[in-house]
Amino acid sequence: REGGHAELEANAFIRLGVAYNRAARHSSALSCYTAALHTLPSSADPSLSHSAYRGLAEAYRGLGQADLAASAAKKADAELPSNLALKLKQLEEEAKQLQEARQTEGAVTALEAALDFAMEAGEVKAEGKLCARLGEVLVEGGGDLRKARDYQRLALQIFRELGDKESAAVTWLRLGTVLRKSGDLKQALSAYSRSLHVQMDLLGSAKVHIEKTPRKAVALLAATLNNLGEAYMLQHKLPEAKLRLGEALEMKQRVLGKDHLDIACTQDNLGLVYREMGEPKKALKHLQAAMRLRQQELGPAHPDVARSKINLAAVMNQLSDVEGALAYWKEAADILETRPELSGQLGKTYNNMAVVLEGRGELAAALRLHHKAIEVKLRDDPHSATVADSLYNIAILHEQLGEVEEAVTACKRSLAITTERLGREHPNARDARDLLLDLRAALGKQ
């Protein structure tokens, strides 16, 4: 204003108006947008007057003045710049390409630019969609989960203001996933339940009639039920998890067919629930179906196939089929060895095999696998607590094989890491000290 930059001053008023409308302070927003329109010079960018009229319409709607809102919206449409939709589309397409190239930061930057543009233009629905997309990209790309949560909540607020129940249902579902990944299972369950409630409200029925329900709606319901089941499973609420996952599986099979890849995830989850419930034969049926689908659609060397084999190995072990369990773990390890980013799962797989072999008295073979697990873990974090645990197990195996000097070496390393990471008085540190004393005594006798 002091510099005589009328267009910039009007833009500032518009941004203030956006903030006031978001805070439901519609009278203040009205004043800002009116000031913006009075300030704009005739040579100003048409998108600014479009934004101001759009904001006026939203403020009037908030104040319950429907006629004035309609009049302002009509003026906004008259001022609509021809390049608005094109600009938004270009930015969104740029973000999509960056996301496909796994450049999450670049995709977020492009989407935030599109969001800024939509806010200035007063395109509220576009704002909601862009906020939802930003939250989704951050989650898929391993970005800031708190930021993803905030974007989804903002999208939800916008969709609720617009009365867009379908978009709100999808956003509740996505928000639940963000909360689950953040470790807040209680809030995740609440978000998934809200999504389910909104969807059932849209259907206008307490029961889903799959044949009469649009395919898209059934797919969304199935995804919601699957996520609800996963959340219940993580909370060890197994009967609830079984119920929801069973409903999701039925819907997916009816809509997608029994050989669709998306069904594998639900089959896998159901298998894990049955395993936890102590019903390994039922678990085996679902886990084998999941693995078969993944092999068929993703190929035999895909990481998801390895995960299926790991789950199957655990069930085979539960059924006392040790050879079957070892075979599945070995096949999984062969896949994971080609995927450096999955080294954590590889280390756990070696450990599982070693424990089973120990139980069969094959100590030398178990020791070799523990050493392979250590090699993998050392690449990730040579001073982690899991490295200390493996070294402790190696020390015990060396002792049982009569290799006391090797046992002492492994136990010393385990004790040093445990003390550093967990403290001298931690139970694991005390166990390592006690073992080391026993080993030194045995070494003295030798």
N, C-alpha and C positions, 0 to 999 in steps of 0.2 A: 504493500500500500504506500509506504513512504517513498519507494522508488518509482511509483507510478506504473507498476506492472499489474494492470487490471485483470489480465487473464489468469495470472498466477494467484492473485487474490481470490478470484472466483473459484479457482480450483481448490484452494484451501478451505473456502466455505463449504464446497461440495464434500470434501473429505470429513469435515466436522459434522456435516449432516449425516453422512454414513454412520459415523460413530454414535451420534445421538439416536438414530433410528435403531441401531443394534442394541442400545441400552434402553429401548422403549421410551425414550424421552422425545416424543414425537413433536411436541410444541416447539422445543428448541431446534429440532431438525427442520421444522417448517421455516423458522426464522433464518436459518443458515442457507437453505436452498433459495428462499426468496431474495436474500442478500446477494447470492451468487448470480441470479438472473438479472438483478438490477446493475450489478457490477460488470457483467460481460460486455465487452465492446462488440460492435457489429461484425468486426473482422475475425472474431474468435473461432476456434475449432468447433464445428457443429456438435462434436461428441460431448462437449461440456454442457451445452444447453440440454442435450438429450439426457445426460446424467442428472442434471438439476431437476428436470421435469419428472424423471423416473423416481428420484428421491422424494419429490413433493407428493407424488401419487402414493408412495409407501407411507409417508407421514400422515396424509389425509385418511388412508385406510386405518392406520393405527388409532386415529382420533374418532373413527366411526363416521367419517364424512364421505360416504360412498360416491355421491354425485361429483364432488370436487376431485376425488381420487380418479374417477373415470375421465374427467376433463383433462387433468394433468397427464394421465397415461396417454390420451389421444395426442396431446401436444408433443409428448416424448416420442411417439411413433413418427410424428411429422418431422421431427428433428433427427431421426435415426440416421447416423452416418452409414453410407453404403459399404464401408470397409470394416465395420465392426465385427460382423460374423466371420468375415474372411480372416481378420487378424486373430481372433480367438481360435479359429480352426488351425491356423498356421502354428500358433504356439503349442496347441495341444498335440499336433502331429509331430512337432519337434520333440516334445516331451516323450511321446510314445517311442520314437526312434532311439532316443537316449536310454530309455528304460530297457528296450530290447537289447541294447548294447551293454547292459549292466552298468550304465553310468548314472547311478542313482542321484548323485549330487547335481549333475547337469539337468536331469529330468525334473528334479524339485525346483531348480532355478527357473526353468521354462514355465512350469505350472504356476509358480508364484508370480511370475510376470503376467501370465494370463489372468490370474486371480486379481491382481492389481488393476489390470485393464478392465475386467468385468465390474469391479467395485466402482471405478471412476465412471463407467458407463451406466451404472445403476441396474445392471443385469443380475438381479437377485438369484434367479434360478441357476444361472451359470455359475454364480459364486458358490452355491451349495454343491453343485456337481464337482467343481474344481477343488473345493475343500475335501470332499469325500475321496477324490482321486489322489490328492496329495497324501492323505492318510494312508491310502492303500499302497502307494509307491514307496513310502517310507518303511512300511512293514515288510513288503516284499524284498526291498533292497537292503534290509538290515540297518535302517536308519534310526533316528532318534524316536523311541517309542512314545516318550512324553509328548513330543511334537505331533506325532501321528494321532495320539489320543485327542489332543486339543483340536486338531483339524476335523476329526470325525465328530466331535461334540459340537463344533461350530456348524458343520454341515447339518447335523441333526436339528439344531436350533432353527436354521433357515428353512429346512423342509417342513418342520412343524408349523412355522409361521405361514408358510405357503399352503398348508393343508395337503401336502404331497405325501400321503401315507405310504405309498409303494416305495418311494425313495427313502423314507424314514425307516421302513422295515429293513431295507438293505443296509442302511447306515448303522442301525442297532446291531445287526449281525457283524459288520466289520469292526465296530467299536468293541464288541465282545471278544473278537480275536486279538485286538491290540491289548486289552486288559488281561487276557489269558497269557499272552506272551510276556506281559509285564509281571506275571506271577500273582495277579489279583483275581483268584478264581471265583470268589464270592461275587464280585462286581461283574465278572465275565458272565456268570450264570444269570445274573439279573438282566444284563443286556440281551443275551440270547432269548431269555424268556419274554422280554419286551418285544423283541422282533417277532417271535412266534405269536404273541397276543395281537399285534397289529395285523399280521398276515391273516389270522383267523377272522379278525374283525372285517378285513377287506372281503373275505370269502362269504361273510354273512352267515356262517354256520359253525356249529361246535364240532362238526365232524367233516373230514375231508373226503369228498367223493372224487376219486382220482380221475375217473372217466369223464366227469363233467367239469373238471377244473382245468384251466389253461396250462399247457405244458410248462411254460415259464414259471408260473406260480407254484407248481408242484416241485420243480427243480429247486426253487428258493426255499420252500418248506423242508425239503429233504436235506439241504445244506445246513439249515438251522437246526434240525433235529440231530444231525450228525455231530455238529459242534456242541450242542447241549450234552449229547452222550459222552463226548470226549471230556468235557468239563466235569461231568459227574464222575467219570472214571478216574480223573486226576484227584478228585476229592474222596475217592474210594467209596462212593455211593453206587455200588455195583448194580443193585436191582433197577435203580432209576436209569443208569447208563444202558443197561441191557434193553430196557423198554424203548428208550428214545432211539438207540441205534437200530433196533429191530424195525421200528417204524420207518426210519430213514432208508434202510435197505429195501424194504418192500416198495416204497415210493420210487426209488431209483431204478429198481429192476422193472417196474411197470412202465416207467416213462422212457428209460434209456436202453432197456434190454439187459440181459444177464451178462453180456460180454463187454460192457462199457468200462473203460479204465477208471472212471470216477467211482465206480462201485468198489474197487479194490480197497480204498481207504476205509470205507465203512465195514467191509468184511474183516479187514485187519483189526480195527477197533473192537469189533464183536469178539473176535478170537482172543484178544488180550483180556477182555472182560471175563469170558468163560474160563480162561486160564486162572485168573485171580479168584474166581468163584470155585475153583477146584473141580472143574469139569473139562479135563484136558481133551477128551475125545471130541466134544463139541467144538472146542477151541481149534483142534487140528483141522476140522472140516472147513471152518471159515478162513483160517490162515493159509491153507493149501489153495483155496479158491482165489484169495488175494494174490498169492505168488504166481499162480497160473495166468491171471489177467495181466500182471505186470510183465511177466516174461513175454507174453504174446504181444503186448502193445509197446513195451519199452526196450525189449531185447534182453538177452540173458546176462549182460554185464552192467546193467543199470544199478545205481546205488539203492533204489527202492526195492529191487529184487534182493539185494544183499540184506536189507532190513527185514524183508519177509523171511529169508532163510534164518536170520538170527532169532526171530520170534518162533519159527518152527522148531529150531534146535532146543529152545527152552522148554517147549511143550513135549518134545520127544524125550527130553531128560526127565520131565515130570512123569512121563509114562514108563520110565525105567528102560527106555530104548537108547542106551548109551551110544551104541554104534551109529544109530540114526542121527542123534544129536551131534556127534563129532563130525559126521559127514556134512551136515548142513552148515555147521560153524566153519568147516574147512572151505566149503564152496563160497561162503560169505567172505571169508578172509581173502580168498583169491581175487574177488572183485574189489574189495576195499584197498588191497595193496596197490592198485592202479590209481587210487584217488587220494592224493596227499591231504586234501582238505578234510578227509574223513578219518584221519589218523586216530582220533579219540575213540571212535567205534571199533577200529582195528585193534587197538590195545585192549579194549574190554573183551573183544572176541577171543584173543589169545588167552587172556586171563580165565575166561569161562572154560575153555578147552583144558587149560592146565589144572583147574580145580577138579574137573571130572576125571582126568587121568590120575591125579593124586588119590582120589577115592578108589580107583582101581588098583592102586599100588604101583603104578608105572611112574616112579619118581623121576627117573632120568628124562623121560619124554616130557613130563610136566615141567621140569626145570628148563628144558630147551625153550618151551613156549613162554615161560615167565621171562626168560632173557629176551625173547623176541618182543614181548610186550614192553619191557623196559626200553629197548632200543627205540620203539615208536614214541613212548612217553617222553624220553629225553629230548627228542626233536622238538616237542611242543613246549615243555617247561621242565628243565632239569631239576628244579627245586620244588616241584609240586608235591602235595600230600599223597597223591596217587603213586608217584614214583617211590616215595618212602614206604608205602604199603607193599608195593611189589618187591622192593629190596628186602623187606622183612620176611616175606614169603619165600624169597630165594634163599635167605639165610637159614630158614627152618629146613628147607629141602636139602641144602648142602649138609646140614647137620645130620639129617636122617640118612644121607648117603655116606656119612663118615668123613666128609670133606670139611673139617673144622676150620682150617685156615681161610678157605673161601667163604665159609659162613661168617667168620669174624669180620672179614672185609665188607661183606654186604650189610651186616648188622650195624657196623660203624657208620656207613653212609646213610642208612635208614635213620639212625638216631640223630645224626647231624641235621638232616633235612627236617625231621619231625620237630626237633627242638627249635630250629630257626623259624618254622612256619606256625607251629602250634603252641610252643612254649615248653619249658622244662617239666612242668607239672602235669601236662596233658597225659591221660591214660596211655595213649600210644607211645609217648616218650618213655613212660615208666616201664611198659612192656619191653621196649627195645633195650633199655638199660638192664633189665632183669635177664633177658636172653643173652646179652653181651657178657654179663658176669658168668652165666652158666657155660658159655662157649669158651671163655678164657680159662675157667676151671678145668674144662675138658681138655683144652690145649695143654695146660700145665701137666696133666696126668699123662698125656701122650709123650 
